[in-house]
Amino acid sequence: MGNLSLHNERFSTKDTVMEYVCVIAGAAVVAFGFNVFLFPNQVASGGVSGISTILHGLFGWNAGLIQYAFNIPLFIAGVFVLGKTFGFKSFVGTLSLPLFVILSEDWDAWTMNPLLGAIFGGIMVGLGIGLVFKGQASTGGTDLLAQIITKYTGLTLGTSVLLIDGIIAVSAALVFDLEKGLYALIGLYVTTKTIDIVQLGFSQSKMVYIITNMQDEIRDEIYAKIDRGVTKLPAVGGYTGKDRPILMVVVYQTEFTKLKQLIKSVDPTAFVIVADAYEVLGEGFKRA
């Protein structure tokens, strides 16, 4: 029992260290992407970094200091107003991001093409934020403001985030020009998609639902020729009102074509629904 407890303690410590590494590394990636792609091209793609880009354009203020000026009060407001303990890791993320922005502010721009800046800046920012999320933390900023707005207005969190980022994009169009506002929207879109990829990974598996009158035959063929488990889900036909179980099977993308041909050979009239499965844990796939 003592050895097991020591093992679990070491495992927990290792996980905690890796989470802090993710938070700090993620903050650094966000800052570097901001300084080499977004900021020099005046792409204000949402968040406090977008606000700092706009205020620098208006008044020439230092972007890193602006981010400190927004992030720290927002973090404190989040703690008191929302009544949550955001944790020390989030505080580290809140302080680290502006610090890395200041440390890398003299770096040369990697491109002065606004479109390339929006795309690759969006990728780097999304990668960094994704790493911070993997560390189970945040970098503060407008995400906390969105939660505060949600609490007092009743708007959904997604609507609040969209409202804030939309205001920032419109402001960029007014302060700089319409094209810069459009580039900001491109950068914001790329960032959100990159965060999803970092969090979920690329889809390597397919989840297939099969509605057929030949359930046993298709199930047996899947067992014999693909060696995948099949789950029978209870369902009722909306028109007939009769029981119409659905077969569900998860396969790798490389196995999907074989599965599709197998279903067609057994029951050409089968109704098949296919969806991406981003993470599959268990026997035959990735271990938890």
C-alpha atoms as an extended CHARMM CRD file, in Angstrom:
* protein
*
       288  EXT
         1         1  MET       CA              0.0000000000        0.0000000000        0.0000000000  PROA      1               0.0000000000
         2         2  GLY       CA              2.8720000000        2.3540000000        0.8460000000  PROA      2               0.0000000000
         3         3  ASN       CA              4.5570000000        1.7440000000       -2.5280000000  PROA      3               0.0000000000
         4         4  LEU       CA              1.2750000000        2.3750000000       -4.3490000000  PROA      4               0.0000000000
         5         5  SER       CA              0.7720000000        5.6460000000       -2.4770000000  PROA      5               0.0000000000
         6         6  LEU       CA              4.3230000000        6.7510000000       -3.3030000000  PROA      6               0.0000000000
         7         7  HSD       CA              3.8060000000        5.8290000000       -6.9680000000  PROA      7               0.0000000000
         8         8  ASN       CA              0.5660000000        7.8220000000       -7.1410000000  PROA      8               0.0000000000
         9         9  GLU       CA              2.2290000000       10.8000000000       -5.4710000000  PROA      9               0.0000000000
        10        10  ARG       CA              5.0890000000       10.7600000000       -7.9740000000  PROA      10              0.0000000000
        11        11  PHE       CA              2.6200000000       10.4110000000      -10.8540000000  PROA      11              0.0000000000
        12        12  SER       CA              0.5870000000       13.3630000000       -9.5310000000  PROA      12              0.0000000000
        13        13  THR       CA              3.7140000000       15.5060000000       -9.1350000000  PROA      13              0.0000000000
        14        14  LYS       CA              4.8160000000       14.6920000000      -12.6750000000  PROA      14              0.0000000000
        15        15  ASP       CA              1.3840000000       15.6360000000      -14.0270000000  PROA      15              0.0000000000
        16        16  THR       CA              1.4270000000       18.9170000000      -12.1220000000  PROA      16              0.0000000000
        17        17  VAL       CA              4.8880000000       19.8020000000      -13.4510000000  PROA      17              0.0000000000
        18        18  MET       CA              3.7880000000       19.0120000000      -17.0160000000  PROA      18              0.0000000000
        19        19  GLU       CA              0.7000000000       21.1860000000      -16.5830000000  PROA      19              0.0000000000
        20        20  TYR       CA              2.8420000000       24.1550000000      -15.5450000000  PROA      20              0.0000000000
        21        21  VAL       CA              5.1580000000       23.4740000000      -18.4980000000  PROA      21              0.0000000000
        22        22  CYS       CA              2.1390000000       23.5320000000      -20.8210000000  PROA      22              0.0000000000
        23        23  VAL       CA              0.8680000000       26.8000000000      -19.3290000000  PROA      23              0.0000000000
        24        24  ILE       CA              4.2070000000       28.6100000000      -19.5820000000  PROA      24              0.0000000000
        25        25  ALA       CA              5.1050000000       27.1640000000      -22.9960000000  PROA      25              0.0000000000
        26        26  GLY       CA              1.6250000000       27.9930000000      -24.2890000000  PROA      26              0.0000000000
        27        27  ALA       CA              1.8690000000       31.5820000000      -23.0680000000  PROA      27              0.0000000000
        28        28  ALA       CA              5.2430000000       31.8930000000      -24.7970000000  PROA      28              0.0000000000
        29        29  VAL       CA              3.8820000000       30.5520000000      -28.1020000000  PROA      29              0.0000000000
        30        30  VAL       CA              0.9280000000       32.9790000000      -27.9700000000  PROA      30              0.0000000000
        31        31  ALA       CA              3.2730000000       35.8970000000      -27.2830000000  PROA      31              0.0000000000
        32        32  PHE       CA              5.7140000000       34.9710000000      -30.0560000000  PROA      32              0.0000000000
        33        33  GLY       CA              2.8910000000       34.5020000000      -32.5800000000  PROA      33              0.0000000000
        34        34  PHE       CA              1.5090000000       37.8850000000      -31.5610000000  PROA      34              0.0000000000
        35        35  ASN       CA              4.8540000000       39.6740000000      -32.0000000000  PROA      35              0.0000000000
        36        36  VAL       CA              6.0630000000       38.1020000000      -35.2430000000  PROA      36              0.0000000000
        37        37  PHE       CA              2.7440000000       37.7700000000      -37.0990000000  PROA      37              0.0000000000
        38        38  LEU       CA             -0.2590000000       39.6420000000      -35.6730000000  PROA      38              0.0000000000
        39        39  PHE       CA              1.0790000000       42.8360000000      -34.1210000000  PROA      39              0.0000000000
        40        40  PRO       CA              3.3470000000       44.0220000000      -36.9890000000  PROA      40              0.0000000000
        41        41  ASN       CA              0.4870000000       43.4910000000      -39.4450000000  PROA      41              0.0000000000
        42        42  GLN       CA             -2.0730000000       45.2330000000      -37.1990000000  PROA      42              0.0000000000
        43        43  VAL       CA             -4.2410000000       42.1010000000      -37.0620000000  PROA      43              0.0000000000
        44        44  ALA       CA             -6.3860000000       42.5020000000      -33.9280000000  PROA      44              0.0000000000
        45        45  SER       CA             -7.8630000000       39.0060000000      -33.8370000000  PROA      45              0.0000000000
        46        46  GLY       CA             -9.8000000000       39.2210000000      -30.5870000000  PROA      46              0.0000000000
        47        47  GLY       CA             -8.8670000000       39.0450000000      -26.9370000000  PROA      47              0.0000000000
        48        48  VAL       CA             -6.6680000000       41.3520000000      -24.9200000000  PROA      48              0.0000000000
        49        49  SER       CA             -3.9240000000       40.9940000000      -27.5330000000  PROA      49              0.0000000000
        50        50  GLY       CA             -6.3090000000       42.4760000000      -30.0960000000  PROA      50              0.0000000000
        51        51  ILE       CA             -7.1680000000       45.3240000000      -27.7430000000  PROA      51              0.0000000000
        52        52  SER       CA             -3.4540000000       46.0240000000      -27.1990000000  PROA      52              0.0000000000
        53        53  THR       CA             -2.9070000000       46.1360000000      -30.9770000000  PROA      53              0.0000000000
        54        54  ILE       CA             -5.6870000000       48.6970000000      -31.3930000000  PROA      54              0.0000000000
        55        55  LEU       CA             -4.5580000000       50.8750000000      -28.4660000000  PROA      55              0.0000000000
        56        56  HSD       CA             -0.9790000000       50.8100000000      -29.7360000000  PROA      56              0.0000000000
        57        57  GLY       CA             -2.2570000000       51.9650000000      -33.1150000000  PROA      57              0.0000000000
        58        58  LEU       CA             -4.1860000000       54.8040000000      -31.4890000000  PROA      58              0.0000000000
        59        59  PHE       CA             -1.7710000000       55.9870000000      -28.8080000000  PROA      59              0.0000000000
        60        60  GLY       CA              1.5110000000       54.1250000000      -29.3310000000  PROA      60              0.0000000000
        61        61  TRP       CA              1.2610000000       52.3940000000      -25.9400000000  PROA      61              0.0000000000
        62        62  ASN       CA              3.3890000000       49.3230000000      -25.2150000000  PROA      62              0.0000000000
        63        63  ALA       CA              1.4100000000       46.1660000000      -26.0590000000  PROA      63              0.0000000000
        64        64  GLY       CA              2.8020000000       44.0630000000      -23.2110000000  PROA      64              0.0000000000
        65        65  LEU       CA              2.0080000000       46.7120000000      -20.5910000000  PROA      65              0.0000000000
        66        66  ILE       CA             -1.5070000000       47.1180000000      -21.9940000000  PROA      66              0.0000000000
        67        67  GLN       CA             -2.0330000000       43.3740000000      -21.6080000000  PROA      67              0.0000000000
        68        68  TYR       CA             -0.8630000000       43.5200000000      -17.9980000000  PROA      68              0.0000000000
        69        69  ALA       CA             -3.2180000000       46.4630000000      -17.4220000000  PROA      69              0.0000000000
        70        70  PHE       CA             -6.1780000000       44.4170000000      -18.6610000000  PROA      70              0.0000000000
        71        71  ASN       CA             -5.2790000000       40.8650000000      -17.5850000000  PROA      71              0.0000000000
        72        72  ILE       CA             -4.5290000000       41.4350000000      -13.9160000000  PROA      72              0.0000000000
        73        73  PRO       CA             -7.7150000000       43.4330000000      -13.0880000000  PROA      73              0.0000000000
        74        74  LEU       CA             -9.8140000000       40.9720000000      -15.1080000000  PROA      74              0.0000000000
        75        75  PHE       CA             -8.3010000000       38.0540000000      -13.2110000000  PROA      75              0.0000000000
        76        76  ILE       CA             -9.0390000000       39.7230000000       -9.8710000000  PROA      76              0.0000000000
        77        77  ALA       CA            -12.5650000000       40.5820000000      -11.0140000000  PROA      77              0.0000000000
        78        78  GLY       CA            -13.0660000000       36.9730000000      -12.0740000000  PROA      78              0.0000000000
        79        79  VAL       CA            -12.0720000000       35.7330000000       -8.6350000000  PROA      79              0.0000000000
        80        80  PHE       CA            -14.3430000000       38.1480000000       -6.7510000000  PROA      80              0.0000000000
        81        81  VAL       CA            -17.2970000000       38.5790000000       -9.1000000000  PROA      81              0.0000000000
        82        82  LEU       CA            -17.6390000000       34.9960000000      -10.3050000000  PROA      82              0.0000000000
        83        83  GLY       CA            -16.7870000000       33.5020000000       -6.9480000000  PROA      83              0.0000000000
        84        84  LYS       CA            -14.4090000000       30.9330000000       -8.4600000000  PROA      84              0.0000000000
        85        85  THR       CA            -10.9230000000       29.8820000000       -7.5310000000  PROA      85              0.0000000000
        86        86  PHE       CA             -9.1640000000       30.0330000000      -10.8610000000  PROA      86              0.0000000000
        87        87  GLY       CA             -6.0210000000       28.5520000000       -9.3590000000  PROA      87              0.0000000000
        88        88  PHE       CA             -2.3900000000       29.4550000000       -9.2900000000  PROA      88              0.0000000000
        89        89  LYS       CA             -1.7800000000       28.0230000000      -12.7800000000  PROA      89              0.0000000000
        90        90  SER       CA             -4.1720000000       30.5310000000      -14.3070000000  PROA      90              0.0000000000
        91        91  PHE       CA             -2.4540000000       33.2930000000      -12.3740000000  PROA      91              0.0000000000
        92        92  VAL       CA              0.8700000000       32.0910000000      -13.8120000000  PROA      92              0.0000000000
        93        93  GLY       CA             -0.6560000000       32.1620000000      -17.2930000000  PROA      93              0.0000000000
        94        94  THR       CA             -2.0730000000       35.6430000000      -16.7110000000  PROA      94              0.0000000000
        95        95  LEU       CA              1.3690000000       36.9820000000      -15.7280000000  PROA      95              0.0000000000
        96        96  SER       CA              3.4310000000       34.9640000000      -18.2300000000  PROA      96              0.0000000000
        97        97  LEU       CA              1.7300000000       36.0450000000      -21.4420000000  PROA      97              0.0000000000
        98        98  PRO       CA              2.4070000000       39.8100000000      -21.1690000000  PROA      98              0.0000000000
        99        99  LEU       CA              5.9250000000       39.0500000000      -19.8810000000  PROA      99              0.0000000000
       100       100  PHE       CA              6.7500000000       37.0210000000      -22.9910000000  PROA      100             0.0000000000
       101       101  VAL       CA              5.1810000000       39.7430000000      -25.1590000000  PROA      101             0.0000000000
       102       102  ILE       CA              7.5600000000       42.3120000000      -23.5980000000  PROA      102             0.0000000000
       103       103  LEU       CA             10.5980000000       40.0020000000      -23.8780000000  PROA      103             0.0000000000
       104       104  SER       CA              9.9740000000       39.3540000000      -27.5890000000  PROA      104             0.0000000000
       105       105  GLU       CA              8.7100000000       42.7930000000      -28.6250000000  PROA      105             0.0000000000
       106       106  ASP       CA             11.9420000000       43.5820000000      -30.5230000000  PROA      106             0.0000000000
       107       107  TRP       CA             11.7590000000       40.4680000000      -32.6950000000  PROA      107             0.0000000000
       108       108  ASP       CA             11.5390000000       41.1130000000      -36.4290000000  PROA      108             0.0000000000
       109       109  ALA       CA              8.2640000000       40.3530000000      -38.1750000000  PROA      109             0.0000000000
       110       110  TRP       CA              8.3120000000       37.0800000000      -40.0810000000  PROA      110             0.0000000000
       111       111  THR       CA              6.0210000000       38.5020000000      -42.7490000000  PROA      111             0.0000000000
       112       112  MET       CA              4.4980000000       41.8590000000      -43.5980000000  PROA      112             0.0000000000
       113       113  ASN       CA              1.6700000000       40.2640000000      -45.5660000000  PROA      113             0.0000000000
       114       114  PRO       CA             -1.4840000000       40.7660000000      -43.4500000000  PROA      114             0.0000000000
       115       115  LEU       CA             -3.1610000000       37.6160000000      -44.7860000000  PROA      115             0.0000000000
       116       116  LEU       CA             -0.1610000000       35.4290000000      -43.9530000000  PROA      116             0.0000000000
       117       117  GLY       CA              0.1200000000       37.2170000000      -40.6150000000  PROA      117             0.0000000000
       118       118  ALA       CA             -3.5330000000       36.4850000000      -39.8120000000  PROA      118             0.0000000000
       119       119  ILE       CA             -3.2700000000       32.8120000000      -40.8080000000  PROA      119             0.0000000000
       120       120  PHE       CA              0.0330000000       31.8990000000      -39.1870000000  PROA      120             0.0000000000
       121       121  GLY       CA             -0.5160000000       34.2180000000      -36.2350000000  PROA      121             0.0000000000
       122       122  GLY       CA             -3.8790000000       32.5520000000      -35.7050000000  PROA      122             0.0000000000
       123       123  ILE       CA             -2.2130000000       29.1310000000      -35.8170000000  PROA      123             0.0000000000
       124       124  MET       CA              0.4300000000       30.0770000000      -33.2550000000  PROA      124             0.0000000000
       125       125  VAL       CA             -2.0470000000       31.7570000000      -30.9180000000  PROA      125             0.0000000000
       126       126  GLY       CA             -4.4060000000       28.7810000000      -31.1810000000  PROA      126             0.0000000000
       127       127  LEU       CA             -1.5390000000       26.3740000000      -30.5280000000  PROA      127             0.0000000000
       128       128  GLY       CA             -0.4660000000       28.3400000000      -27.4700000000  PROA      128             0.0000000000
       129       129  ILE       CA             -3.9520000000       28.6870000000      -26.0140000000  PROA      129             0.0000000000
       130       130  GLY       CA             -4.5470000000       24.9870000000      -26.6540000000  PROA      130             0.0000000000
       131       131  LEU       CA             -1.4220000000       24.1530000000      -24.6460000000  PROA      131             0.0000000000
       132       132  VAL       CA             -2.5810000000       26.4140000000      -21.8190000000  PROA      132             0.0000000000
       133       133  PHE       CA             -5.9560000000       24.6510000000      -21.8030000000  PROA      133             0.0000000000
       134       134  LYS       CA             -4.1630000000       21.2850000000      -21.7010000000  PROA      134             0.0000000000
       135       135  GLY       CA             -2.4630000000       22.5780000000      -18.5670000000  PROA      135             0.0000000000
       136       136  GLN       CA             -5.9950000000       23.1330000000      -17.1780000000  PROA      136             0.0000000000
       137       137  ALA       CA             -5.5030000000       26.8800000000      -16.8910000000  PROA      137             0.0000000000
       138       138  SER       CA             -6.1600000000       30.0960000000      -18.7870000000  PROA      138             0.0000000000
       139       139  THR       CA             -4.3380000000       33.2990000000      -19.6110000000  PROA      139             0.0000000000
       140       140  GLY       CA             -7.1470000000       35.4530000000      -18.2380000000  PROA      140             0.0000000000
       141       141  GLY       CA             -8.2120000000       38.2590000000      -20.5370000000  PROA      141             0.0000000000
       142       142  THR       CA            -11.5410000000       38.6130000000      -22.2970000000  PROA      142             0.0000000000
       143       143  ASP       CA            -12.6030000000       35.0270000000      -21.5160000000  PROA      143             0.0000000000
       144       144  LEU       CA            -13.1040000000       36.1360000000      -17.9200000000  PROA      144             0.0000000000
       145       145  LEU       CA            -14.8880000000       39.2860000000      -19.0680000000  PROA      145             0.0000000000
       146       146  ALA       CA            -17.2220000000       37.1120000000      -21.1410000000  PROA      146             0.0000000000
       147       147  GLN       CA            -18.0820000000       35.0380000000      -18.0510000000  PROA      147             0.0000000000
       148       148  ILE       CA            -18.8450000000       38.2190000000      -16.0870000000  PROA      148             0.0000000000
       149       149  ILE       CA            -21.1070000000       39.5050000000      -18.8960000000  PROA      149             0.0000000000
       150       150  THR       CA            -22.8660000000       36.1370000000      -18.9950000000  PROA      150             0.0000000000
       151       151  LYS       CA            -23.5500000000       36.2530000000      -15.2530000000  PROA      151             0.0000000000
       152       152  TYR       CA            -25.1410000000       39.7120000000      -15.3300000000  PROA      152             0.0000000000
       153       153  THR       CA            -26.9150000000       39.6700000000      -18.7040000000  PROA      153             0.0000000000
       154       154  GLY       CA            -28.0980000000       36.0980000000      -19.1080000000  PROA      154             0.0000000000
       155       155  LEU       CA            -26.3690000000       35.7930000000      -22.4800000000  PROA      155             0.0000000000
       156       156  THR       CA            -24.7130000000       32.4680000000      -23.2600000000  PROA      156             0.0000000000
       157       157  LEU       CA            -20.9330000000       32.2860000000      -22.8590000000  PROA      157             0.0000000000
       158       158  GLY       CA            -20.4840000000       31.7210000000      -26.5950000000  PROA      158             0.0000000000
       159       159  THR       CA            -22.5770000000       34.8000000000      -27.3710000000  PROA      159             0.0000000000
       160       160  SER       CA            -20.5780000000       36.8880000000      -24.8960000000  PROA      160             0.0000000000
       161       161  VAL       CA            -17.2520000000       35.8100000000      -26.4050000000  PROA      161             0.0000000000
       162       162  LEU       CA            -18.5630000000       36.4820000000      -29.9090000000  PROA      162             0.0000000000
       163       163  LEU       CA            -19.8200000000       39.9100000000      -28.8180000000  PROA      163             0.0000000000
       164       164  ILE       CA            -16.4530000000       40.9280000000      -27.3480000000  PROA      164             0.0000000000
       165       165  ASP       CA            -14.3870000000       39.6320000000      -30.2500000000  PROA      165             0.0000000000
       166       166  GLY       CA            -16.8370000000       41.1660000000      -32.7260000000  PROA      166             0.0000000000
       167       167  ILE       CA            -16.4370000000       44.5720000000      -31.0650000000  PROA      167             0.0000000000
       168       168  ILE       CA            -12.6430000000       44.1980000000      -31.2420000000  PROA      168             0.0000000000
       169       169  ALA       CA            -12.7770000000       43.2660000000      -34.9410000000  PROA      169             0.0000000000
       170       170  VAL       CA            -15.0810000000       46.2180000000      -35.7350000000  PROA      170             0.0000000000
       171       171  SER       CA            -12.7870000000       48.5190000000      -33.7520000000  PROA      171             0.0000000000
       172       172  ALA       CA             -9.8210000000       47.2900000000      -35.7880000000  PROA      172             0.0000000000
       173       173  ALA       CA            -11.7230000000       48.1330000000      -38.9730000000  PROA      173             0.0000000000
       174       174  LEU       CA            -12.4450000000       51.6390000000      -37.6670000000  PROA      174             0.0000000000
       175       175  VAL       CA             -8.9760000000       52.3510000000      -36.2760000000  PROA      175             0.0000000000
       176       176  PHE       CA             -6.9950000000       50.8720000000      -39.1690000000  PROA      176             0.0000000000
       177       177  ASP       CA             -9.1400000000       50.0410000000      -42.1970000000  PROA      177             0.0000000000
       178       178  LEU       CA            -11.8400000000       47.6000000000      -43.3120000000  PROA      178             0.0000000000
       179       179  GLU       CA             -9.3070000000       45.0810000000      -44.6580000000  PROA      179             0.0000000000
       180       180  LYS       CA             -7.5520000000       44.9110000000      -41.2830000000  PROA      180             0.0000000000
       181       181  GLY       CA            -10.8990000000       44.1610000000      -39.6680000000  PROA      181             0.0000000000
       182       182  LEU       CA            -11.4760000000       41.3330000000      -42.1390000000  PROA      182             0.0000000000
       183       183  TYR       CA             -7.9870000000       39.9640000000      -41.5020000000  PROA      183             0.0000000000
       184       184  ALA       CA             -8.7850000000       40.0500000000      -37.7920000000  PROA      184             0.0000000000
       185       185  LEU       CA            -11.8070000000       37.8180000000      -38.3980000000  PROA      185             0.0000000000
       186       186  ILE       CA             -9.6340000000       35.3940000000      -40.3950000000  PROA      186             0.0000000000
       187       187  GLY       CA             -7.0960000000       35.2650000000      -37.5790000000  PROA      187             0.0000000000
       188       188  LEU       CA             -9.8400000000       34.6720000000      -35.0110000000  PROA      188             0.0000000000
       189       189  TYR       CA            -11.3240000000       31.8100000000      -37.0620000000  PROA      189             0.0000000000
       190       190  VAL       CA             -7.9370000000       30.1380000000      -37.5360000000  PROA      190             0.0000000000
       191       191  THR       CA             -7.2250000000       30.4640000000      -33.8100000000  PROA      191             0.0000000000
       192       192  THR       CA            -10.4640000000       28.7500000000      -32.7800000000  PROA      192             0.0000000000
       193       193  LYS       CA             -9.9110000000       25.8800000000      -35.2400000000  PROA      193             0.0000000000
       194       194  THR       CA             -6.3260000000       25.3940000000      -34.0760000000  PROA      194             0.0000000000
       195       195  ILE       CA             -7.4420000000       25.2640000000      -30.4410000000  PROA      195             0.0000000000
       196       196  ASP       CA             -9.8830000000       22.4800000000      -31.3850000000  PROA      196             0.0000000000
       197       197  ILE       CA             -7.1020000000       20.5250000000      -33.0990000000  PROA      197             0.0000000000
       198       198  VAL       CA             -4.7700000000       20.8640000000      -30.1080000000  PROA      198             0.0000000000
       199       199  GLN       CA             -7.5420000000       19.8350000000      -27.7120000000  PROA      199             0.0000000000
       200       200  LEU       CA             -9.0800000000       17.0450000000      -29.7770000000  PROA      200             0.0000000000
       201       201  GLY       CA             -6.4040000000       16.1260000000      -32.3010000000  PROA      201             0.0000000000
       202       202  PHE       CA             -6.9800000000       15.2680000000      -35.9280000000  PROA      202             0.0000000000
       203       203  SER       CA             -9.8020000000       12.8230000000      -36.4910000000  PROA      203             0.0000000000
       204       204  GLN       CA             -8.2610000000        9.3840000000      -37.0280000000  PROA      204             0.0000000000
       205       205  SER       CA            -11.3820000000        7.3180000000      -36.4580000000  PROA      205             0.0000000000
       206       206  LYS       CA            -14.9400000000        7.1290000000      -37.7240000000  PROA      206             0.0000000000
       207       207  MET       CA            -18.0550000000        6.4070000000      -35.6990000000  PROA      207             0.0000000000
       208       208  VAL       CA            -20.6090000000        4.6150000000      -37.8560000000  PROA      208             0.0000000000
       209       209  TYR       CA            -24.3190000000        4.1180000000      -37.1300000000  PROA      209             0.0000000000
       210       210  ILE       CA            -26.0440000000        1.4130000000      -39.1730000000  PROA      210             0.0000000000
       211       211  ILE       CA            -29.8160000000        1.0300000000      -39.5120000000  PROA      211             0.0000000000
       212       212  THR       CA            -30.6260000000       -2.2570000000      -41.2270000000  PROA      212             0.0000000000
       213       213  ASN       CA            -32.9950000000       -5.2190000000      -41.2290000000  PROA      213             0.0000000000
       214       214  MET       CA            -29.9790000000       -7.5420000000      -41.3370000000  PROA      214             0.0000000000
       215       215  GLN       CA            -28.3510000000       -6.5990000000      -38.0490000000  PROA      215             0.0000000000
       216       216  ASP       CA            -27.0580000000      -10.0470000000      -37.1110000000  PROA      216             0.0000000000
       217       217  GLU       CA            -25.5070000000      -10.6660000000      -40.5290000000  PROA      217             0.0000000000
       218       218  ILE       CA            -23.7280000000       -7.2970000000      -40.6160000000  PROA      218             0.0000000000
       219       219  ARG       CA            -22.5780000000       -7.6950000000      -37.0140000000  PROA      219             0.0000000000
       220       220  ASP       CA            -21.1050000000      -11.1260000000      -37.7330000000  PROA      220             0.0000000000
       221       221  GLU       CA            -19.3170000000       -9.8500000000      -40.8490000000  PROA      221             0.0000000000
       222       222  ILE       CA            -17.7860000000       -6.9590000000      -38.8830000000  PROA      222             0.0000000000
       223       223  TYR       CA            -16.5510000000       -9.3730000000      -36.2180000000  PROA      223             0.0000000000
       224       224  ALA       CA            -15.1030000000      -11.7660000000      -38.7850000000  PROA      224             0.0000000000
       225       225  LYS       CA            -13.5670000000       -9.4020000000      -41.3480000000  PROA      225             0.0000000000
       226       226  ILE       CA            -12.7140000000       -6.1900000000      -39.4380000000  PROA      226             0.0000000000
       227       227  ASP       CA            -12.4240000000       -7.5120000000      -35.8820000000  PROA      227             0.0000000000
       228       228  ARG       CA            -14.1910000000       -4.5450000000      -34.3040000000  PROA      228             0.0000000000
       229       229  GLY       CA            -16.7460000000       -4.5480000000      -31.5340000000  PROA      229             0.0000000000
       230       230  VAL       CA            -20.3440000000       -3.6620000000      -32.3470000000  PROA      230             0.0000000000
       231       231  THR       CA            -22.8440000000       -2.0400000000      -29.9740000000  PROA      231             0.0000000000
       232       232  LYS       CA            -26.5930000000       -2.4150000000      -30.4640000000  PROA      232             0.0000000000
       233       233  LEU       CA            -28.4460000000        0.7610000000      -29.4570000000  PROA      233             0.0000000000
       234       234  PRO       CA            -32.1960000000        0.6340000000      -28.7070000000  PROA      234             0.0000000000
       235       235  ALA       CA            -34.2940000000        2.8100000000      -31.0060000000  PROA      235             0.0000000000
       236       236  VAL       CA            -37.8770000000        3.1030000000      -32.2190000000  PROA      236             0.0000000000
       237       237  GLY       CA            -38.9200000000        3.9350000000      -35.7750000000  PROA      237             0.0000000000
       238       238  GLY       CA            -40.6050000000        7.3230000000      -35.8720000000  PROA      238             0.0000000000
       239       239  TYR       CA            -43.0730000000        6.3040000000      -38.5770000000  PROA      239             0.0000000000
       240       240  THR       CA            -43.7580000000        2.6480000000      -37.7130000000  PROA      240             0.0000000000
       241       241  GLY       CA            -43.4510000000        2.9330000000      -33.9410000000  PROA      241             0.0000000000
       242       242  LYS       CA            -41.6500000000       -0.4250000000      -33.9620000000  PROA      242             0.0000000000
       243       243  ASP       CA            -38.3490000000       -1.3130000000      -32.3500000000  PROA      243             0.0000000000
       244       244  ARG       CA            -35.4940000000       -0.5650000000      -34.7560000000  PROA      244             0.0000000000
       245       245  PRO       CA            -32.1230000000       -1.1210000000      -33.0290000000  PROA      245             0.0000000000
       246       246  ILE       CA            -29.1040000000        0.7260000000      -34.4120000000  PROA      246             0.0000000000
       247       247  LEU       CA            -25.6490000000       -0.8130000000      -34.7520000000  PROA      247             0.0000000000
       248       248  MET       CA            -22.7550000000        1.3960000000      -33.7300000000  PROA      248             0.0000000000
       249       249  VAL       CA            -19.1340000000        0.6300000000      -34.5840000000  PROA      249             0.0000000000
       250       250  VAL       CA            -15.9280000000        2.6800000000      -34.3790000000  PROA      250             0.0000000000
       251       251  VAL       CA            -13.1320000000        2.0330000000      -36.8810000000  PROA      251             0.0000000000
       252       252  TYR       CA             -9.9170000000        3.6710000000      -37.9880000000  PROA      252             0.0000000000
       253       253  GLN       CA            -10.1250000000        5.7570000000      -41.1490000000  PROA      253             0.0000000000
       254       254  THR       CA             -8.0660000000        3.1010000000      -42.9510000000  PROA      254             0.0000000000
       255       255  GLU       CA            -10.7670000000        0.5390000000      -42.1120000000  PROA      255             0.0000000000
       256       256  PHE       CA            -13.7460000000        2.6660000000      -43.1040000000  PROA      256             0.0000000000
       257       257  THR       CA            -13.7860000000        1.8600000000      -46.8250000000  PROA      257             0.0000000000
       258       258  LYS       CA            -13.6890000000       -1.8640000000      -46.0350000000  PROA      258             0.0000000000
       259       259  LEU       CA            -16.5790000000       -1.4100000000      -43.5780000000  PROA      259             0.0000000000
       260       260  LYS       CA            -18.6260000000        0.5260000000      -46.1090000000  PROA      260             0.0000000000
       261       261  GLN       CA            -18.1320000000       -2.1660000000      -48.7540000000  PROA      261             0.0000000000
       262       262  LEU       CA            -18.9810000000       -4.8710000000      -46.2300000000  PROA      262             0.0000000000
       263       263  ILE       CA            -22.2790000000       -3.1770000000      -45.2970000000  PROA      263             0.0000000000
       264       264  LYS       CA            -23.1890000000       -2.7090000000      -48.9480000000  PROA      264             0.0000000000
       265       265  SER       CA            -22.4770000000       -6.3510000000      -49.7730000000  PROA      265             0.0000000000
       266       266  VAL       CA            -24.7630000000       -7.5850000000      -46.9650000000  PROA      266             0.0000000000
       267       267  ASP       CA            -27.5550000000       -5.0010000000      -47.1930000000  PROA      267             0.0000000000
       268       268  PRO       CA            -27.4150000000       -2.4640000000      -50.0510000000  PROA      268             0.0000000000
       269       269  THR       CA            -30.4560000000       -0.6760000000      -48.5760000000  PROA      269             0.0000000000
       270       270  ALA       CA            -28.8790000000       -0.0930000000      -45.1430000000  PROA      270             0.0000000000
       271       271  PHE       CA            -29.0520000000        3.4680000000      -43.8130000000  PROA      271             0.0000000000
       272       272  VAL       CA            -25.5560000000        4.5170000000      -42.6800000000  PROA      272             0.0000000000
       273       273  ILE       CA            -24.5130000000        7.6220000000      -40.7100000000  PROA      273             0.0000000000
       274       274  VAL       CA            -20.8080000000        8.4740000000      -40.4080000000  PROA      274             0.0000000000
       275       275  ALA       CA            -19.2250000000       10.9150000000      -37.9560000000  PROA      275             0.0000000000
       276       276  ASP       CA            -15.6690000000       11.8320000000      -36.9950000000  PROA      276             0.0000000000
       277       277  ALA       CA            -14.4400000000       10.4210000000      -33.6850000000  PROA      277             0.0000000000
       278       278  TYR       CA            -11.6070000000       12.6230000000      -32.4310000000  PROA      278             0.0000000000
       279       279  GLU       CA            -10.5350000000       10.5540000000      -29.4570000000  PROA      279             0.0000000000
       280       280  VAL       CA            -11.3050000000        6.8870000000      -28.8420000000  PROA      280             0.0000000000
       281       281  LEU       CA            -10.1030000000        5.2490000000      -25.6390000000  PROA      281             0.0000000000
       282       282  GLY       CA            -10.2660000000        1.5560000000      -24.9040000000  PROA      282             0.0000000000
       283       283  GLU       CA             -9.3810000000       -1.8420000000      -26.2660000000  PROA      283             0.0000000000
       284       284  GLY       CA             -8.2040000000       -1.7580000000      -29.8510000000  PROA      284             0.0000000000
       285       285  PHE       CA             -7.6160000000        1.9960000000      -29.7100000000  PROA      285             0.0000000000
       286       286  LYS       CA             -5.6550000000        4.3920000000      -27.4820000000  PROA      286             0.0000000000
       287       287  ARG       CA             -5.3140000000        3.5090000000      -23.8200000000  PROA      287             0.0000000000
       288       288  ALA       CA             -6.7560000000        6.0440000000      -21.3500000000  PROA      288             0.0000000000
